[in-house]
Amino acid sequence: MPTSIQYLEDIKGETPFIQWFIESLTSEEQDFIDFVFERVLSTHGIELLGGNWLKDLGDELYQLRLRVLGNDGKARILLRVFLTIISHDEILIISGYCKLRNPGSVNQKFEISRAKLLLKQWRSDSDTMWYST
């Protein structure tokens, strides 16, 4: 059964992931995310847990790890997408960042904290704050 991918809407009515996707990513990065969401995430969903794709960050937050290597063996695309699992066939995409343009543990900790806060706010809101693709 295919996994439904939803996008978190924050308390301002914005979708952090979509905003980042449109404003910050190159067309190659966007195409890669589209490919992974369509061919990997929506096909395999929670089956990706325990492998290299999804890393458990605690508090029901997961990090989808995306990488494309260049001919020189170095990462050409290195993205992180934060998500949570709503049910066995629904995933909520929260936010993302580019690890190549924003390297370092300080930025990574900030992005994880931000995603956890967005998830906490989403959970505490009585209204459903996501929409389907």
VENJO-V151087 format. One record per run of one state. SS is the DSSP state (h for helix, s for strand, l for the rest). FROM is the first residue (numbers start at 0). LEN is the number of residues. If there is no record, write none. Layout:
ss=SS from=FROM len=LEN
ss=SS from=FROM len=LEN
This chain:
ss=l from=0 len=3
ss=s from=3 len=5
ss=l from=8 len=7
ss=h from=15 len=9
ss=l from=24 len=2
ss=h from=26 len=22
ss=s from=48 len=1
ss=l from=49 len=4
ss=s from=53 len=5
ss=l from=58 len=2
ss=s from=60 len=9
ss=l from=69 len=5
ss=s from=74 len=13
ss=l from=87 len=2
ss=s from=89 len=9
ss=l from=98 len=6
ss=h from=104 len=20
ss=l from=124 len=5
ss=s from=129 len=3
ss=l from=132 len=1
